[in-house]
């Protein structure tokens, strides 16, 4: 993760889909011949741990969950920063974040119509092509978000691809806004890890409650594993620690001894 100078708590919000067999899990209907559940996460970059998770059926939209979960308010405190993709763009919800003094960073959609009302800051970074203050011009959108927004256009030096970001943060540098969104790769890495290492692809039961219980057990295991790694100052990856614990699971070993080992 890039080292940011700001002291704000940084979160990423996203969801991942777990495919299920519709014949075995008929309650998890996702598409005509496919079943799925969706795990919605708020990921805390400071601790590299999920701060919030809720499981829904695969059809439930990301923004619908974000709007309905009052528990998110407990984590998204004033002056925190949250980044998310375009699936979460709902101007009414974004305005509630702004009113709670929560900073957000997201990608702009191609169909968002706006007018430029001024330049935000002089451009000093070659990768930043635009840094402007904008306001929405579609009446329905403007009625939901009553304030100006900031538009940052940034070109990735490695790929040459151009990105447009929308944010309500007016203090951070444009390059920092781009870096905040780019840091979302951490939650994607987290998704890959839990799918590869936790038992959330094959389930012991077929009921919705059985799937939910096993998913929460898997997440509790992940949190406990992270805690062990932190307390023992284990220098290697969580995956190696998982292998170590699995190898000595039926032996009487102290965790401090396990953390001193390394798989070959």
C-alpha positions in Angstrom: 0.0 0.0 0.0 1.3 3.5 -0.8 2.3 5.5 2.2 0.0 8.5 2.5 0.9 11.6 4.5 -2.7 12.2 5.6 -3.9 10.9 9.0 -7.4 10.1 7.8 -8.7 6.6 8.2 -8.8 5.1 4.7 -11.4 2.5 3.6 -12.4 0.7 0.4 -15.9 -0.5 -0.2 -16.6 -3.4 -2.6 -18.4 -6.7 -3.0 -17.4 -10.1 -4.3 -19.6 -12.9 -5.7 -19.4 -16.6 -4.6 -20.8 -18.9 -7.2 -23.2 -21.7 -6.1 -24.9 -24.5 -7.8 -28.5 -23.5 -8.2 -29.8 -27.1 -7.9 -28.1 -27.5 -4.5 -28.8 -23.9 -3.3 -32.2 -23.0 -4.9 -32.6 -20.0 -2.5 -29.5 -18.4 -4.0 -31.0 -17.7 -7.4 -28.7 -15.3 -9.3 -29.4 -15.9 -13.0 -31.5 -18.4 -14.9 -29.2 -21.3 -14.4 -26.8 -20.0 -11.8 -26.8 -19.4 -8.1 -24.6 -17.0 -6.1 -24.2 -15.1 -2.9 -22.5 -11.7 -2.6 -20.2 -10.6 0.2 -20.2 -6.9 0.8 -17.1 -5.5 2.6 -15.8 -2.3 4.0 -12.0 -2.8 4.1 -9.8 -0.8 6.5 -6.4 -0.1 4.9 -4.8 0.9 8.2 -5.2 -2.6 9.7 -5.5 -4.5 6.4 -8.7 -6.1 7.8 -12.4 -5.9 6.9 -14.3 -3.6 9.2 -17.7 -4.6 8.0 -19.3 -7.5 6.1 -22.8 -8.4 5.1 -23.9 -11.4 3.0 -26.8 -11.1 0.5 -28.1 -12.9 -2.5 -26.2 -12.4 -5.7 -28.8 -10.1 -7.2 -28.6 -7.4 -4.5 -26.9 -4.3 -5.9 -23.9 -2.9 -4.2 -25.4 0.6 -3.7 -28.6 -0.8 -2.3 -26.7 -2.5 0.4 -24.6 0.6 1.2 -27.7 2.7 1.5 -29.5 0.3 3.8 -26.8 -0.5 6.2 -26.9 1.9 9.1 -24.0 0.0 10.7 -21.7 1.6 8.2 -22.2 4.9 9.9 -20.3 3.5 12.9 -17.2 3.0 10.8 -17.4 5.9 8.4 -16.7 8.6 10.9 -16.2 12.3 10.0 -12.9 12.9 8.2 -12.5 9.3 7.1 -12.0 8.6 3.4 -13.7 5.8 1.5 -13.1 4.8 -2.1 -15.4 2.7 -4.3 -16.1 1.9 -7.9 -18.9 3.3 -10.1 -21.4 0.7 -8.9 -21.8 2.9 -5.8 -22.6 6.2 -7.5 -25.9 7.4 -6.2 -25.9 11.1 -5.7 -28.4 11.0 -2.9 -26.2 8.6 -0.9 -23.0 10.5 -1.8 -24.6 13.7 -0.4 -25.4 11.9 2.9 -21.7 11.0 3.1 -20.7 14.6 2.4 -23.1 15.9 5.1 -21.5 13.5 7.6 -18.1 15.0 6.6 -17.0 11.7 5.1 -14.6 12.1 2.1 -15.3 9.8 -0.9 -13.3 9.0 -4.1 -14.8 7.2 -7.1 -14.6 6.8 -10.8 -16.8 9.0 -13.0 -19.4 7.5 -15.2 -19.6 8.4 -18.9 -23.2 9.4 -18.7 -22.7 11.9 -15.8 -23.5 15.4 -17.2 -21.9 18.4 -15.6 -20.6 21.9 -16.2 -17.2 23.2 -15.3 -17.4 26.1 -12.8 -13.7 26.7 -12.3 -10.3 25.2 -11.9 -9.7 23.7 -8.5 -5.9 24.0 -8.3 -3.0 24.9 -10.7 -1.8 21.6 -12.2 1.8 20.8 -11.1 1.9 17.0 -11.8 2.4 16.0 -15.5 0.1 12.9 -15.0 -2.8 15.2 -13.9 -4.5 16.6 -17.0 -7.5 18.3 -15.3 -8.4 19.4 -11.7 -11.7 21.2 -11.9 -14.7 22.2 -9.8 -17.9 21.0 -11.4 -21.7 21.0 -10.8 -24.3 18.6 -12.0 -26.7 19.9 -14.7 -29.3 17.1 -14.8 -32.1 18.4 -12.6 -32.8 15.1 -10.8 -29.1 14.6 -10.1 -28.5 18.2 -9.0 -31.5 18.0 -6.6 -29.9 15.0 -4.9 -26.4 16.5 -4.7 -26.6 20.2 -4.0 -23.0 21.1 -3.8 -20.1 21.4 -6.4 -17.9 18.4 -6.8 -14.2 18.0 -7.8 -13.2 16.3 -11.0 -9.6 14.9 -11.3 -8.4 13.5 -14.6 -5.2 11.4 -14.3 -3.1 9.4 -16.7 -1.4 6.3 -15.5 2.2 6.5 -16.3 2.6 2.7 -16.6 -0.3 2.0 -18.9 -1.0 5.3 -20.4 -4.7 4.9 -19.6 -6.7 8.0 -18.6 -9.0 8.0 -15.5 -11.6 10.5 -14.3 -12.3 10.6 -10.5 -15.0 12.4 -8.7 -14.5 13.4 -5.1 -15.8 15.8 -2.4 -12.3 16.3 -1.0 -10.9 19.7 -1.8 -7.7 19.6 0.3 -5.7 16.6 -1.0 -3.5 16.9 -4.1 -4.9 15.6 -7.3 -2.2 12.9 -7.5 -3.2 11.7 -4.0 -6.8 11.4 -5.0 -5.7 9.1 -7.9 -3.4 7.1 -5.5 -6.3 6.6 -3.1 -8.4 5.0 -5.8 -5.5 3.0 -7.0 -5.0 1.6 -3.5 -8.3 -0.2 -3.9 -6.3 -3.1 -5.4 -5.8 -4.2 -1.7 -9.4 -5.2 -1.4 -9.2 -7.2 -4.6 -6.1 -9.0 -3.2 -8.1 -9.7 -0.1 -10.9 -11.2 -2.1 -8.5 -13.5 -4.0 -7.0 -14.6 -0.7 -10.2 -15.5 1.0 -11.4 -17.4 -2.0 -8.2 -19.4 -2.3 -7.6 -20.1 1.4 -10.9 -20.1 3.2 -13.7 -22.7 3.0 -16.2 -20.5 1.3 -16.5 -22.3 -2.1 -17.6 -25.7 -0.7 -20.2 -25.7 2.0 -21.1 -28.3 4.7 -24.8 -27.4 4.5 -27.2 -26.2 1.8 -29.5 -23.9 3.7 -29.0 -20.1 3.7 -28.3 -20.2 7.5 -25.6 -22.9 6.9 -23.9 -20.9 4.2 -24.0 -17.7 6.3 -22.7 -19.6 9.4 -19.8 -21.1 7.5 -18.9 -17.8 5.9 -18.8 -16.0 9.3 -16.7 -18.9 10.7 -14.3 -18.4 7.8 -14.1 -14.7 8.5 -13.5 -15.3 12.2 -10.6 -17.6 11.3 -9.1 -14.9 9.0 -9.3 -12.3 11.8 -7.8 -14.7 14.3 -5.0 -15.6 11.9 -4.3 -11.9 11.4 -4.2 -11.4 15.1 -1.8 -14.2 15.6 0.5 -12.8 12.9 0.4 -9.4 14.6 1.0 -10.7 18.1 3.8 -13.1 17.2 5.4 -10.6 14.7 5.4 -13.3 12.1 7.4 -12.0 9.2 6.0 -14.1 6.4 2.7 -14.2 4.6 -0.7 -15.2 6.0 -0.7 -18.0 3.5 2.5 -19.5 4.9 1.1 -19.1 8.4 -2.0 -21.0 7.3 0.1 -23.8 6.0 2.1 -24.0 9.2 -1.0 -24.2 11.4 -2.6 -26.8 9.1 0.6 -28.9 9.2 0.6 -29.1 13.0 -3.1 -28.9 13.7 -3.3 -32.2 15.6 -0.1 -31.6 17.5 0.3 -29.8 20.8 2.3 -26.8 19.7 2.5 -23.3 21.0 1.6 -20.6 18.5 4.9 -18.8 19.3 6.7 -22.0 18.2 4.7 -22.3 15.0 5.4 -18.7 14.1 9.2 -19.4 14.2 8.8 -22.0 11.5 8.6 -21.6 7.8 7.3 -23.8 5.1 9.6 -25.2 2.4 
